[in-house]
């Protein structure tokens, strides 16, 4: 059994979407933490993939991940803007805003993993981005990691021409991996960027603090409770489970090899 990871960051966007401040540093901090826990790089060279490199990396890592076998552990982290086609969006119309106006929805990500990974492979996704956001929620400091909704609707309307075409949609599913997704906030909330260069996002700072302070043995459920405890009401980290239940995966929590 091996653990491998890949770390993505988007920092540069077309106006009026603001560029991100903390995402490159946050992605690098998560890469370093993963290596400290024994995770190997899925792709070489072992660097954080930033901006244009994210598009290529997503397609490359799906191919590389086909070599994983049941019991192996794949960790994927993304730091950048989230995007949604509408308020209260579902996984099929919300996800990651990639470089150059490209979009990867969560449904596409989950489906592509299922089409490339065998049943029994464990996947951790850390998403430091807004999930959809709500203008009705109070702003409490920091720039939201979100593409403005008027821009998002335009990008979704142009998807047929602009969206990355992932070749795996032409393939039959290989298996049904177990996926744990840790998001910076709830589906209707906004995550906050760092306040200045060198300052982590609020979620990344909290995530790394909890990872470093957690006990030697802690389940995903207990880790989630620890991560959510004391979080701002407008930005409560969220955990989703996709795929078959895996007791061993549940028992050890994130970034721990079994």
C-alpha positions as CSV (number, residue, x, y, z in Angstrom):
1,X,0.0,0.0,0.0
2,X,1.3,3.4,-1.0
3,X,0.1,7.0,-0.6
4,X,0.6,9.5,-3.3
5,X,-0.6,13.1,-3.6
6,X,-0.9,16.1,-6.0
7,X,-1.3,19.7,-5.1
8,X,-3.0,22.3,-7.3
9,X,-3.3,26.1,-7.0
10,X,-4.9,28.8,-9.1
11,X,-3.8,32.4,-8.5
12,X,-4.4,34.3,-11.7
13,X,-7.9,35.1,-13.0
14,X,-9.4,37.5,-15.6
15,X,-11.0,40.6,-14.1
16,X,-13.4,41.2,-12.4
17,X,-12.5,37.9,-10.6
18,X,-9.7,38.9,-8.2
19,X,-6.4,37.1,-8.2
20,X,-5.8,35.0,-5.1
21,X,-3.3,35.9,-2.5
22,X,-2.7,32.8,-0.3
23,X,-3.4,29.9,-2.7
24,X,0.1,29.2,-4.0
25,X,1.5,29.2,-0.5
26,X,-1.3,27.2,0.9
27,X,-1.0,24.5,-1.7
28,X,2.8,24.3,-1.1
29,X,2.2,24.0,2.7
30,X,-0.2,21.1,2.1
31,X,2.4,19.5,-0.3
32,X,5.1,19.7,2.4
33,X,2.7,18.3,5.0
34,X,1.8,15.4,2.8
35,X,5.5,14.5,2.2
36,X,6.1,14.6,6.0
37,X,3.3,12.0,6.4
38,X,4.9,9.7,3.9
39,X,3.0,10.5,0.8
40,X,4.9,10.3,-2.5
41,X,4.5,12.6,-5.4
42,X,2.1,11.2,-8.0
43,X,3.8,13.2,-10.7
44,X,7.3,14.4,-11.3
45,X,8.8,16.9,-10.7
46,X,7.5,17.1,-7.2
47,X,6.2,20.7,-7.2
48,X,2.9,22.4,-6.7
49,X,1.0,22.9,-10.0
50,X,0.0,26.5,-10.3
51,X,-2.3,28.2,-12.9
52,X,-1.8,26.9,-16.4
53,X,0.0,23.8,-15.0
54,X,-3.2,22.7,-13.2
55,X,-5.1,21.9,-16.4
56,X,-2.3,19.6,-17.6
57,X,-1.8,18.1,-14.2
58,X,-5.5,17.1,-13.8
59,X,-5.4,15.1,-17.0
60,X,-2.0,13.7,-16.3
61,X,-2.7,12.6,-12.7
62,X,-5.8,10.7,-13.8
63,X,-3.7,8.6,-16.1
64,X,-1.0,8.1,-13.5
65,X,-3.6,7.2,-10.9
66,X,-4.7,4.2,-13.0
67,X,-1.6,2.4,-11.5
68,X,-3.1,2.5,-8.0
69,X,-4.4,-0.7,-6.5
70,X,-7.0,-1.4,-3.7
71,X,-5.6,-0.1,-0.4
72,X,-3.6,2.7,-2.0
73,X,-4.3,6.3,-1.0
74,X,-4.5,9.3,-3.3
75,X,-4.6,12.8,-1.9
76,X,-5.6,15.8,-4.1
77,X,-5.6,19.3,-2.8
78,X,-6.9,22.4,-4.6
79,X,-6.5,26.0,-3.5
80,X,-8.2,28.6,-5.6
81,X,-11.6,30.1,-6.5
82,X,-14.7,28.0,-6.5
83,X,-17.4,28.6,-9.0
84,X,-21.1,27.8,-9.2
85,X,-23.8,28.3,-11.8
86,X,-26.4,29.2,-9.3
87,X,-27.1,29.8,-5.6
88,X,-27.6,26.5,-3.7
89,X,-25.9,24.7,-6.6
90,X,-25.4,20.9,-6.8
91,X,-22.2,19.1,-7.4
92,X,-23.0,19.0,-11.1
93,X,-22.9,22.8,-11.5
94,X,-20.3,23.9,-8.9
95,X,-16.6,23.1,-8.5
96,X,-13.2,24.6,-9.2
97,X,-12.5,27.7,-11.4
98,X,-9.3,26.7,-13.2
99,X,-6.9,28.8,-15.2
100,X,-8.1,30.5,-18.4
101,X,-11.8,30.2,-17.7
102,X,-11.9,26.4,-17.5
103,X,-14.2,24.7,-15.0
104,X,-14.1,21.3,-13.3
105,X,-17.3,20.5,-11.5
106,X,-17.3,18.2,-8.5
107,X,-19.5,15.7,-10.4
108,X,-16.9,15.6,-13.2
109,X,-14.1,15.1,-10.7
110,X,-15.9,12.3,-8.8
111,X,-16.9,10.6,-12.1
112,X,-13.5,10.8,-13.6
113,X,-11.9,9.3,-10.4
114,X,-14.4,6.4,-10.6
115,X,-13.5,5.8,-14.2
116,X,-9.8,5.6,-13.6
117,X,-9.5,4.1,-10.1
118,X,-10.2,0.6,-8.8
119,X,-12.7,-0.2,-6.1
120,X,-10.8,-0.1,-2.8
121,X,-8.5,2.9,-3.7
122,X,-8.9,5.6,-1.0
123,X,-9.1,9.3,-2.2
124,X,-8.9,12.4,-0.1
125,X,-9.8,15.7,-1.7
126,X,-9.1,18.9,0.1
127,X,-10.9,21.9,-1.5
128,X,-9.8,25.3,-0.2
129,X,-12.4,27.3,-2.2
130,X,-15.9,28.7,-2.0
131,X,-18.5,26.0,-2.7
132,X,-21.2,28.3,-4.0
133,X,-21.7,31.2,-1.7
134,X,-24.7,33.2,-0.7
135,X,-25.0,37.0,-0.9
136,X,-27.4,36.7,2.1
137,X,-24.6,35.5,4.4
138,X,-22.7,38.1,6.4
139,X,-19.2,39.1,5.1
140,X,-16.7,38.8,7.9
141,X,-13.4,39.9,6.5
142,X,-11.2,38.6,3.7
143,X,-11.7,38.3,0.0
144,X,-14.0,35.4,-0.9
145,X,-12.4,32.5,-2.9
146,X,-15.2,32.7,-5.4
147,X,-15.8,33.7,-9.0
148,X,-18.5,36.5,-9.1
149,X,-21.8,35.0,-10.0
150,X,-22.3,37.1,-13.1
151,X,-18.9,35.9,-14.4
152,X,-19.7,32.3,-13.3
153,X,-22.9,32.2,-15.3
154,X,-21.2,33.5,-18.4
155,X,-18.4,30.9,-18.1
156,X,-21.0,28.1,-17.6
157,X,-22.9,29.3,-20.7
158,X,-19.7,29.0,-22.7
159,X,-18.7,25.6,-21.4
160,X,-19.2,23.8,-24.7
161,X,-16.4,25.9,-26.3
162,X,-14.2,26.5,-23.3
163,X,-14.4,23.7,-20.9
164,X,-11.6,21.2,-20.7
165,X,-12.7,18.0,-22.4
166,X,-11.6,15.1,-20.1
167,X,-11.1,11.9,-22.2
168,X,-12.2,9.6,-19.5
169,X,-15.8,10.3,-20.2
170,X,-15.5,8.1,-23.2
171,X,-14.4,5.1,-21.0
172,X,-16.3,2.7,-18.9
173,X,-16.0,2.9,-15.1
174,X,-13.1,0.9,-13.7
175,X,-14.3,0.8,-10.2
176,X,-15.8,2.7,-7.3
177,X,-13.2,4.3,-5.0
178,X,-14.0,5.7,-1.6
179,X,-13.7,9.5,-1.6
180,X,-13.5,11.8,1.3
181,X,-13.8,15.5,0.5
182,X,-12.9,18.2,3.0
183,X,-14.1,21.6,1.9
184,X,-13.3,25.0,3.4
185,X,-16.9,25.8,3.9
186,X,-20.5,24.6,3.5
187,X,-22.2,24.3,0.1
188,X,-23.8,27.8,0.5
189,X,-20.9,29.5,2.1
190,X,-17.8,31.6,1.2
191,X,-14.2,30.7,2.0
192,X,-11.8,33.5,2.7
193,X,-8.4,34.2,1.1
194,X,-5.4,35.3,3.1
195,X,-5.2,39.0,4.0
196,X,-1.7,39.5,2.6
197,X,1.1,37.6,0.8
198,X,2.6,35.0,3.1
199,X,-0.6,34.8,5.2
200,X,-2.6,31.5,4.8
201,X,-6.3,31.4,4.1
202,X,-8.4,31.0,7.2
203,X,-9.3,27.4,6.3
204,X,-5.7,26.3,5.5
205,X,-4.4,27.8,8.7
206,X,-7.1,26.0,10.7
207,X,-6.6,22.7,8.8
208,X,-2.9,22.5,9.3
209,X,-3.3,23.5,13.0
210,X,-5.8,20.7,13.6
211,X,-3.7,18.2,11.6
212,X,-0.6,19.0,13.7
213,X,-2.5,18.9,17.0
214,X,-4.8,15.9,16.5
215,X,-4.1,12.8,18.6
216,X,-2.2,9.8,17.4
217,X,-5.4,7.9,16.7
218,X,-8.5,9.9,15.5
219,X,-11.4,8.9,13.2
220,X,-12.6,11.0,10.3
221,X,-15.7,11.8,12.4
222,X,-13.7,13.0,15.3
223,X,-11.3,15.0,13.1
224,X,-14.3,16.7,11.4
225,X,-15.7,17.7,14.8
226,X,-12.3,19.1,15.8
227,X,-11.9,21.0,12.5
228,X,-15.4,22.5,12.8
229,X,-15.2,23.4,16.5
230,X,-15.0,27.1,16.9
231,X,-15.1,27.8,13.1
232,X,-16.8,31.1,12.1
233,X,-20.5,30.5,11.5
234,X,-20.1,31.8,7.9
235,X,-17.3,29.4,7.1
236,X,-17.7,26.0,8.6
237,X,-15.6,23.3,7.0
238,X,-17.6,20.6,5.4
239,X,-16.9,16.9,4.9
240,X,-18.5,14.7,2.2
241,X,-18.3,11.0,1.7
242,X,-18.7,9.5,-1.8
243,X,-18.5,5.9,-2.8
244,X,-18.5,2.7,-0.7
245,X,-18.0,2.8,3.1
246,X,-14.4,1.9,4.1
247,X,-14.1,1.4,7.9
248,X,-10.3,1.4,7.9
249,X,-10.3,4.8,6.0
250,X,-12.9,6.2,8.4
251,X,-10.8,5.1,11.4
252,X,-7.6,6.9,10.6
253,X,-8.7,10.3,9.4
254,X,-7.0,12.4,6.6
255,X,-3.4,12.2,5.5
256,X,-2.7,9.0,7.5
257,X,-1.5,6.0,5.7
258,X,-3.1,2.7,6.8
